[in-house]
């Protein structure tokens, strides 16, 4: 005998003075949200600025490939 056998088949309790929340409203409660609004945009902008600085700084450096050299 299971410890919940006495209550498992009882009807679900529903409050009489409250209406059920619509399914769309219940789903919205669990939808993801942006806790840090604008964070992704700032990260993308910073990445673009830093990569441009890196490219400007290293544009005159010549890289050689070990495998392209003749021995």
C-alpha positions, -999 to +999 in steps of 0.1 A: +000+000+000+013+034-010+012+063+015-008+084-009-035+058-019-061+075+003-058+109-016-046+100-051-080+099-066-096+129-049-107+158-072-083+187-076-092+215-052-102+248-069-109+281-051-144+294-054-136+331-052-107+331-077-109+324-114-083+301-129-054+319-145-054+317-183-028+293-198-011+322-216-006+341-183+007+311-166+032+304-194+044+341-192+054+336-156+080+311-167+092+328-198+128+339-199+135+375-193+164+399-197+176+406-162+204+428-176+186+448-203+211+461-229+239+439-216+243+419-248+244+451-269+271+466-247+292+434-249+289+434-287+299+470-289+329+465-266+340+435-287+338+455-319+358+484-304+385+461-290+388+440-321+392+472-342+419+484-318+437+451-320+436+451-358+448+487-360+477+479-336+488+448-355+481+457-391+518+462-399+530+430-383+540+403-407+533+367-396+552+339-411+539+304-414+565+277-404+552+254-431+555+279-459+592+284-454+617+266-476+645+247-460 
